[in-house]
């Protein structure tokens, strides 16, 4: 799962703090429910990218949307699937 946080009025430090908080909450919830785990986080210009390896897309997405919505950030996220092919 790929998450991109794009807040409207935050500095790079503010974006990083928000991303770390959301990433931590999501990672803990995924691991507790065996839906997956956090894979990495990277920063761009006022943008944070988070990746999670998931085992159940539908359940992981629903849980992630709840976490994002509970933090009033739903309009500040892009969520997508990232596929790795070997």
C-alpha positions as CSV (number, residue, x, y, z in Angstrom):
1,X,0.0,0.0,0.0
2,X,1.3,3.4,-0.9
3,X,0.2,6.5,1.0
4,X,1.2,10.1,0.1
5,X,0.5,12.8,2.6
6,X,0.0,16.2,1.0
7,X,-1.0,18.7,3.7
8,X,-1.9,22.2,2.6
9,X,-0.3,24.4,5.3
10,X,2.6,22.5,6.9
11,X,6.3,22.9,6.7
12,X,8.6,20.0,5.9
13,X,9.0,19.4,9.7
14,X,5.2,19.5,10.2
15,X,4.7,17.0,7.3
16,X,7.3,14.7,8.8
17,X,5.7,14.8,12.2
18,X,2.2,14.0,10.7
19,X,3.6,11.3,8.5
20,X,5.5,9.6,11.4
21,X,2.4,9.7,13.5
22,X,0.1,8.2,10.8
23,X,2.7,5.7,9.8
24,X,3.3,4.5,13.3
25,X,-0.4,4.1,14.0
26,X,-1.0,2.3,10.8
27,X,2.0,0.0,11.2
28,X,0.9,-0.9,14.8
29,X,-2.7,-1.6,13.7
30,X,-1.6,-3.7,10.7
31,X,0.8,-5.8,12.7
32,X,-1.7,-6.3,15.5
33,X,-4.3,-7.5,13.0
34,X,-1.9,-9.4,10.8
35,X,-2.7,-7.3,7.8
36,X,0.8,-6.3,7.0
37,X,3.6,-3.9,8.2
38,X,5.3,-0.6,7.5
39,X,7.9,-0.8,4.8
40,X,9.4,2.7,4.6
41,X,8.8,6.4,4.6
42,X,10.4,9.1,2.5
43,X,10.1,12.9,2.2
44,X,9.7,15.2,-0.7
45,X,9.0,18.9,-0.8
46,X,6.1,19.2,1.7
47,X,5.1,15.6,0.8
48,X,5.6,12.4,2.7
49,X,5.4,8.9,1.1
50,X,4.7,5.8,3.2
51,X,4.8,2.2,2.1
52,X,3.2,-0.8,3.7
53,X,3.4,-4.4,2.7
54,X,-0.1,-5.8,3.1
55,X,-1.6,-9.3,3.2
56,X,-5.2,-8.3,3.0
57,X,-5.8,-5.2,0.9
58,X,-9.5,-4.7,1.7
59,X,-9.1,-4.9,5.4
60,X,-5.8,-2.9,5.5
61,X,-7.4,-0.2,3.3
62,X,-10.5,0.1,5.6
63,X,-8.3,0.3,8.7
64,X,-6.0,2.8,7.1
65,X,-8.9,5.0,6.0
66,X,-10.3,4.9,9.6
67,X,-6.9,6.0,11.0
68,X,-6.6,8.8,8.5
69,X,-10.2,10.0,8.9
70,X,-9.8,10.0,12.7
71,X,-7.0,12.4,12.3
72,X,-9.1,14.7,10.0
73,X,-6.6,14.2,7.1
74,X,-8.7,12.3,4.6
75,X,-8.5,15.1,2.0
76,X,-4.7,15.2,2.4
77,X,-3.9,11.7,1.3
78,X,-3.4,9.8,-1.9
79,X,-3.7,6.0,-1.5
80,X,-2.7,3.5,-4.0
81,X,-1.3,0.0,-4.7
82,X,2.3,-0.4,-5.5
83,X,3.1,-3.7,-7.1
84,X,6.6,-5.3,-7.1
85,X,7.2,-7.8,-9.8
86,X,10.0,-10.2,-9.9
